[in-house]
Amino acid sequence: MSSLIPLLVMLPLLGAAVALVAGRRRRVQIAASVTTLTAVVVIAAVLLGTVDASGTPVAVSVGGWPIPFGIVLYVDRLSALLVGVSAVVLLAVLLFSVGQGYADGDDDTPVTIFHPTYLILSAGIFTTFIAGDLFNMYVGFEILLVASYVLITLGGTESRIRTGVVYIVVSLVSSILFLAAIAIIYAAVGTVNMAQIAERMGQLPASTQLVLHLMLLIAFAIKAAVFPLSFWLPDSYPTAPAPVTAVFAGLLTKVGVYAMIRTETQLFPSSDVNTLLLIVGLATMVIGILGALAQAELKRILSFTLVSHIGYMVFGLAIATPAGLGAVAYYIVHHIVVQTTLFLAIGLIERRAGSTSILKVKGLMRAAPLLAVLFFIPAINLGGLPPFSGFIGKYALFAAAAQVGTPLMMTLIVGGIVTSLLTLYALMRAWNLSFWREDDEPDEAELETLDRVAYLKGAPAAGVQTERRAIPKIMTAATAGMVAVTLALTVFAGPLYDLCARIGDGIAHPVHLSQLEEEAGQ
């Protein structure tokens, strides 16, 4: 079974090579991309079933080199689940982009560039999730970041180049800090293998451990868009093409969160920065949602809610109990799927209305009732309305915090509830103005409606307008499929939550070096 693990990286890279060689043969590129990501979904499902049934992780030492000289790829329940969910999301967004490409040509997603770069991005994401050492996690980060630099500037417009430069500079700072931390860790303990680092880190002075701990946390917090290191995200994501924005919002910040989980639970389990994480988590939730309330553009609203809901994941990580970690795993899966779905729905709104400003978009309930449903369902899910997965994930986080019961934990629970209510308000306000407001509504009535949100009239990017375009059926089908997946997270919440509870137990008690060597066949 371990022989399947390298395929999670090899297949996307081979698919990217095929797509690049195919040049402008669109059908060959689409076939290569779809086949590759479908195969990854199947492999991830097989690996998840295997590690969940056995209760032990699966590892492979690439090339047969012994630890720590060789590359160790490591799959436990968490990494297998995230690879599978990521592959499903990447496949859905790919189909969405295929429909957009057929309808619009190569303006936003030039086929020669998009498919190879998209598969390389996928390879970077999968590499990060299954890396057994810090350096190869860094390599995974760099693979996905280099690909993201290309994707975020597709089309070469002024706004995309400007925000792309900011994104690149911030990413480089984070990468330099990550690489410096790896170098210092190697100098201090003589290895970059995470299982070996965990065993040797306790031999270092507490002050040295704290410095290394904070260096990694800051590097990953930048990638995860944790406040106050989240300033770059709301300006960077909304300018990219709709498929790129969707996959960035759904996946890239979660890679940073995943790295934070590994850092806290495996590398520095005895170095307690949980109080700091709780404070940062609360600030991320509150500042993020306040930013969303001040926006008049749908992509920017969702970008700020994305920052806000990273705070829930930091909150769960700081609880530092198996129940809290299991709740984080469930919430990550929920947020990947729901956030991606919302950005896809906004891509459809932009095509139908020619704008994503809630001050300009109106009358969509009558003109596009299906689109109203496709936005409404994930919106109330993200807002945490029962019985959807957003409510289940937040309830699990609050229940785990209540078991700890400290005053700071109770403060976070209150902050989480308020953030959830404000998220629901921001998204329902946007939905009401965009869908319920009649297209032929008299000016006086419209002005009266907008008086209630007059403070939004000067919000950034509120006046952007493009031509209205037809929505291809494949784009609607891809979005509807993702909405179905969000509903499946609710329908099958019981088995998924049980799996996440087992994940929480597993990552609270990480694998030891001897077990890793045994699993890698050494």
C-alpha positions in Angstrom: 0.0 0.0 0.0 2.9 2.4 0.7 3.8 2.2 -3.0 0.7 4.3 -3.7 2.0 7.3 -1.7 4.6 8.6 -4.3 1.8 8.6 -6.9 0.1 11.5 -5.1 3.0 13.7 -6.3 4.2 11.9 -9.4 0.8 11.8 -11.2 0.2 15.6 -11.1 3.8 16.2 -12.2 3.5 13.7 -15.1 0.0 15.2 -15.9 1.6 18.7 -16.0 4.3 17.4 -18.4 1.7 15.9 -20.7 -0.4 19.1 -20.6 2.6 21.2 -21.4 3.7 19.0 -24.3 0.1 19.0 -25.7 0.4 22.8 -26.2 -2.8 24.2 -27.4 -4.6 20.9 -27.9 -7.3 21.7 -25.4 -9.0 18.3 -25.2 -5.7 16.5 -24.5 -4.9 18.9 -21.7 -8.4 18.6 -20.2 -8.2 14.8 -20.4 -4.8 14.8 -18.7 -5.9 17.1 -15.9 -9.2 15.4 -15.2 -7.7 11.9 -15.3 -4.8 12.9 -13.0 -7.0 14.5 -10.3 -9.6 11.7 -10.5 -6.8 9.1 -9.9 -5.5 11.1 -6.9 -9.1 11.1 -5.4 -9.2 7.3 -5.8 -5.7 6.8 -4.3 -6.4 9.1 -1.4 -9.6 7.3 -0.6 -7.8 3.9 -0.7 -5.0 5.3 1.6 -7.6 6.8 4.0 -9.4 3.5 4.3 -6.2 1.7 4.9 -4.8 4.0 7.6 -8.2 4.4 9.3 -8.8 0.6 9.4 -5.3 -0.1 10.8 -5.0 2.9 13.0 -1.3 3.3 12.0 0.2 5.7 9.4 1.7 4.5 6.2 5.2 5.8 5.3 7.6 5.2 2.4 11.3 6.0 2.2 11.8 7.2 -1.4 14.6 5.3 -3.2 15.1 3.1 -0.2 17.4 5.6 1.5 17.5 5.4 5.3 16.1 8.0 7.6 17.2 10.9 7.8 19.1 10.8 4.5 16.2 9.9 2.3 12.9 11.6 1.5 10.1 10.1 3.7 6.5 10.5 2.6 4.1 10.0 5.4 0.3 9.5 5.3 -1.9 9.4 8.4 -5.7 9.9 8.6 -5.4 13.7 8.5 -3.1 13.9 5.5 -5.1 11.3 3.6 -8.3 13.1 4.3 -7.0 16.5 3.2 -5.4 15.1 0.1 -8.7 13.5 -0.9 -10.8 16.6 -0.2 -8.3 18.9 -1.9 -8.3 16.6 -5.0 -12.1 16.8 -5.1 -12.1 20.6 -4.9 -9.3 20.9 -7.5 -11.3 18.6 -9.9 -14.5 20.7 -9.5 -12.7 24.0 -10.0 -11.0 22.5 -13.0 -14.3 21.6 -14.6 -15.5 25.1 -13.8 -12.5 26.6 -15.6 -13.0 24.3 -18.6 -16.5 25.7 -19.0 -15.1 29.3 -18.7 -12.4 28.6 -21.2 -14.8 27.2 -23.8 -17.1 30.2 -23.3 -14.5 33.0 -23.2 -11.4 31.6 -25.0 -8.0 32.0 -23.4 -8.4 35.5 -21.9 -8.6 34.5 -18.2 -7.3 30.9 -18.3 -4.9 30.5 -21.3 -4.9 26.8 -22.0 -1.2 26.5 -22.8 -0.3 27.9 -19.3 -3.3 27.1 -17.1 -3.4 23.3 -17.1 0.3 22.6 -16.5 0.5 25.3 -13.8 -2.7 24.1 -12.2 -1.4 20.5 -11.9 1.9 21.7 -10.6 0.0 23.7 -7.9 -1.8 20.4 -7.1 1.5 18.6 -6.8 2.7 21.2 -4.3 -0.4 21.0 -2.2 -0.2 17.2 -2.0 3.6 17.2 -1.3 3.0 19.5 1.7 0.4 17.3 3.1 2.4 14.1 2.9 5.9 15.4 3.6 7.7 13.6 6.5 10.4 16.2 7.0 10.5 20.0 7.2 12.6 20.5 4.1 10.3 18.6 1.8 7.4 20.5 3.3 9.3 23.6 2.3 9.7 22.2 -1.2 6.0 21.5 -1.4 5.3 25.1 -0.3 7.6 26.4 -3.0 6.1 24.3 -5.7 2.6 25.5 -5.0 3.8 29.1 -4.5 5.7 29.3 -7.8 2.6 27.9 -9.6 0.4 30.4 -7.7 2.5 33.3 -8.9 1.6 32.4 -12.4 -2.1 31.7 -11.8 -2.7 34.9 -9.8 -1.4 37.1 -12.6 -3.1 35.3 -15.5 -4.4 37.8 -18.0 -1.7 40.3 -17.2 -4.1 43.1 -16.2 -2.8 46.1 -14.2 -4.7 45.1 -11.1 -3.6 41.5 -11.2 0.1 42.4 -11.7 -0.1 44.9 -8.9 -1.7 42.5 -6.4 0.4 39.7 -7.7 3.6 41.6 -6.8 2.3 42.1 -3.2 1.4 38.4 -3.0 4.8 37.4 -4.3 6.7 39.6 -1.9 4.8 38.4 1.2 5.2 34.8 0.1 8.9 35.2 -0.3 9.3 36.8 3.2 7.4 33.8 4.6 9.5 31.3 2.6 12.8 33.0 3.7 11.7 32.8 7.4 10.7 29.1 7.0 14.0 28.2 5.3 16.0 30.1 8.0 14.1 28.2 10.7 14.9 24.9 8.9 18.6 25.7 8.8 18.7 26.6 12.5 16.8 23.5 13.4 19.2 21.3 11.4 22.2 23.0 13.0 20.6 22.5 16.5 19.4 18.9 16.3 21.2 17.5 13.2 18.1 16.5 11.2 15.0 17.9 9.4 12.9 14.7 9.8 9.9 15.6 11.9 9.9 12.4 13.9 13.6 12.8 14.8 13.1 16.5 15.5 10.4 15.6 18.0 12.7 13.3 19.8 15.7 15.6 19.9 14.0 19.0 20.5 13.6 18.4 24.2 17.4 18.4 24.6 17.6 22.0 23.6 17.3 24.9 26.1 13.7 26.2 26.5 14.6 29.6 25.1 16.0 28.0 21.9 12.9 25.9 21.5 10.7 29.0 21.8 12.7 30.9 19.2 12.5 28.1 16.7 8.8 27.5 17.6 7.9 31.1 16.9 9.9 31.3 13.7 7.9 28.4 12.2 4.6 29.7 13.6 5.1 33.2 12.1 6.1 31.7 8.7 3.1 29.5 8.6 0.8 32.2 10.0 1.7 34.4 7.0 0.7 31.6 4.7 -2.5 30.9 6.6 -3.4 34.6 6.7 -3.6 34.8 10.5 -4.1 38.3 11.9 -2.1 40.6 11.9 -0.3 38.8 9.1 -3.4 38.7 6.9 -3.2 42.1 5.4 -2.2 40.8 1.9 -5.1 38.4 1.3 -8.2 40.6 0.8 -6.4 42.6 -1.9 -4.7 39.7 -3.6 -7.4 37.0 -4.1 -10.3 39.0 -5.5 -8.4 40.2 -8.6 -7.6 36.7 -9.9 -9.8 34.8 -12.4 -12.8 33.1 -10.7 -11.4 29.5 -10.8 -8.0 30.7 -9.4 -9.7 32.7 -6.6 -11.8 29.7 -5.7 -9.0 27.3 -5.4 -6.7 29.8 -3.6 -9.4 30.6 -1.0 -10.3 27.0 -0.5 -6.9 25.4 -0.2 -3.8 27.6 0.1 -4.5 29.1 3.5 -5.4 25.5 4.8 -1.9 24.4 3.8 -0.6 26.9 6.3 -3.0 25.8 9.0 -2.0 22.2 8.4 1.7 23.1 8.9 0.8 24.9 12.1 -1.0 21.7 13.3 2.1 19.6 12.6 4.3 22.2 14.3 2.2 22.3 17.5 1.4 18.7 17.9 4.5 16.9 16.6 7.6 19.2 16.8 6.9 21.3 20.0 4.3 19.5 22.1 5.9 20.7 25.3 6.4 24.3 24.3 3.2 26.0 25.4 2.1 29.0 23.3 -1.5 28.2 23.5 -2.5 31.4 25.3 -0.9 33.4 22.5 -2.7 31.3 19.9 -6.0 31.9 21.6 -5.5 35.7 21.6 -4.4 35.6 18.0 -7.4 33.4 17.1 -9.9 35.7 18.7 -8.3 38.8 17.0 -8.4 37.0 13.6 -12.1 36.1 14.0 -13.2 39.5 15.1 -11.0 41.8 12.8 -11.7 39.6 9.8 -15.5 39.8 10.1 -15.5 43.5 10.9 -13.5 43.9 7.6 -16.2 41.9 5.8 -19.0 44.1 7.1 -17.3 47.2 5.6 -17.1 45.7 2.0 -19.5 46.3 -0.9 -17.9 43.7 -3.3 -18.7 40.1 -2.9 -15.2 38.7 -3.5 -13.8 41.1 -0.9 -16.6 40.1 1.6 -15.7 36.5 1.2 -11.9 37.2 1.4 -12.4 38.9 4.8 -14.7 36.1 6.0 -11.9 33.7 4.9 -9.5 35.5 7.2 -12.1 35.5 10.0 -12.7 31.8 9.8 -9.0 30.9 9.9 -9.4 32.2 13.5 -11.7 29.3 14.3 -9.0 26.9 13.2 -6.3 28.6 15.3 -8.8 28.6 18.2 -9.3 24.8 17.9 -5.5 24.3 17.6 -4.9 26.3 20.8 -7.4 24.1 22.7 -4.8 21.4 22.4 -7.0 18.5 23.3 -7.9 15.5 21.1 -11.5 16.8 21.0 -10.3 20.3 19.9 -7.9 18.9 17.3 -10.7 16.6 15.9 -13.0 19.6 15.7 -10.3 21.5 13.8 -9.9 18.7 11.3 -13.7 18.7 10.7 -13.8 22.5 10.3 -10.9 22.5 7.8 -12.8 20.1 5.6 -16.0 22.1 6.0 -14.3 25.4 5.2 -12.3 24.1 2.2 -15.5 22.9 0.5 -17.9 25.8 1.5 -15.4 28.6 0.8 -14.6 27.2 -2.6 -18.3 26.8 -3.4 -19.1 30.4 -2.5 -16.3 31.7 -4.8 -17.5 29.6 -7.6 -21.1 30.9 -7.1 -19.7 34.5 -7.1 -18.0 33.7 -10.4 -21.4 32.8 -11.8 -22.9 36.0 -10.4 -20.2 38.1 -12.0 -21.0 36.6 -15.4 -24.7 37.0 -15.1 -24.8 40.5 -13.6 -21.6 42.0 -15.0 -20.5 43.0 -11.5 -19.9 41.6 -8.0 -20.8 44.8 -6.2 -23.8 44.4 -3.9 -24.7 48.1 -4.7 -25.0 47.3 -8.4 -26.2 43.6 -8.7 -29.9 43.2 -8.3 -32.9 41.3 -9.6 -31.2 38.0 -9.8 -33.9 36.0 -7.9 -36.2 36.4 -10.8 -33.6 36.3 -13.6 -31.5 33.4 -12.1 -33.3 31.5 -9.3 -30.9 28.5 -9.5 -28.0 30.9 -9.0 -29.8 32.2 -5.9 -30.0 28.7 -4.4 -26.4 28.0 -5.3 -25.2 31.0 -3.3 -27.7 30.8 -0.5 -27.0 27.2 0.7 -23.2 27.6 1.2 -23.7 31.1 2.6 -26.0 30.0 5.5 -23.6 27.0 5.9 -20.6 29.3 6.4 -22.7 31.4 8.7 -23.2 28.4 11.0 -26.9 28.0 10.7 -28.1 24.5 11.9 -28.1 21.8 10.9 -25.4 22.4 8.3 -21.7 21.4 8.7 -20.7 25.0 9.7 -22.9 24.7 12.8 -21.6 21.2 13.6 -17.9 22.3 13.3 -18.4 25.4 15.4 -20.4 23.5 18.0 -17.6 20.9 18.2 -15.0 23.6 18.8 -17.1 25.3 21.4 -17.8 22.0 23.2 -14.1 21.2 23.3 -13.3 24.7 24.7 -16.0 24.4 27.3 -14.4 21.2 28.5 -11.3 23.2 29.3 -13.4 25.9 30.9 -10.9 28.6 31.5 -12.1 32.3 31.3 -10.1 32.8 28.1 -11.7 29.8 26.5 -15.2 31.1 27.4 -14.2 34.4 25.9 -13.3 32.7 22.7 -16.6 30.9 22.7 -18.5 34.2 22.9 -16.2 35.7 20.2 -16.9 32.7 18.0 -20.7 33.0 18.4 -20.6 36.7 17.7 -18.4 36.2 14.6 -20.7 33.5 13.3 -23.8 35.8 13.7 -21.9 38.6 11.9 -20.9 36.3 9.1 -24.5 35.3 8.6 -25.5 39.0 8.6 -22.9 40.0 6.1 -23.7 37.2 3.7 -27.5 37.5 4.0 -27.2 41.3 3.5 -25.3 40.6 0.3 -27.8 37.9 -0.8 -30.8 40.1 -0.1 -29.4 43.1 -2.1 -28.2 41.0 -5.0 -31.2 38.7 -5.4 -34.3 40.1 -3.7 -33.9 43.7 -4.9 -35.9 44.0 -8.1 -34.1 44.9 -11.3 -36.9 47.4 -12.2 -37.2 48.8 -8.7 -37.9 52.6 -8.7 -35.0 54.8 -7.9 -36.7 56.2 -4.8 -37.2 52.7 -3.4 -33.7 51.6 -4.3 -32.2 54.6 -2.6 -34.2 53.9 0.5 -32.9 50.4 0.5 -29.3 51.5 0.1 -29.6 54.1 2.8 -29.4 51.2 5.3 -25.9 50.4 3.9 -24.8 53.9 2.9 -21.5 53.4 4.6 -20.6 50.8 1.8 -20.8 53.4 -1.0 -17.2 54.3 -0.6 -15.9 50.7 -0.1 -13.0 49.5 -2.3 -13.9 48.1 -5.8 -17.6 48.8 -5.3 -18.0 50.3 -8.8 -16.3 47.6 -10.9 -18.5 46.7 -13.9 -17.9 44.3 -16.8 -20.1 43.1 -19.7 -22.7 40.4 -18.9 -21.8 37.0 -20.3 -23.7 33.7 -20.7 -23.1 31.0 -18.1 -22.1 27.6 -19.7 -23.8 24.6 -18.3 -20.6 23.0 -17.1 -19.8 26.0 -14.9 -23.3 25.7 -13.3 -22.9 21.9 -13.0 -19.5 22.2 -11.3 -20.9 24.7 -8.8 -24.0 22.6 -8.2 -21.8 19.6 -7.6 -19.8 21.5 -5.0 -23.1 22.6 -3.3 -24.0 18.9 -3.2 -20.7 18.1 -1.5 -21.4 20.8 1.1 -24.8 19.1 1.8 -23.1 15.8 2.0 -20.9 17.1 4.8 -24.1 17.6 6.7 -25.9 14.3 5.7 -22.8 12.2 6.5 -21.7 14.4 9.4 -21.8 11.4 11.8 -19.2 9.2 10.1 -17.1 12.2 9.1 -17.1 13.5 12.6 -16.2 10.1 14.0 -13.3 10.0 11.6 -12.2 13.5 12.7 -12.4 12.4 16.3 -10.0 9.6 15.5 -7.8 12.1 13.7 -7.8 14.2 16.8 -6.6 11.3 18.9 -4.0 10.4 16.4 -2.4 13.9 16.0 -2.5 14.4 19.8 -0.3 11.4 20.0 2.1 11.6 17.0 4.1 8.7 15.6 7.5 8.0 17.1 10.7 7.5 15.1 10.9 3.8 15.6 7.3 3.3 14.3 8.1 5.6 11.3 11.2 3.5 10.5 9.1 0.3 10.7 6.4 1.7 8.4 9.0 2.9 5.9 10.4 -0.6 5.8 13.8 0.0 7.4 
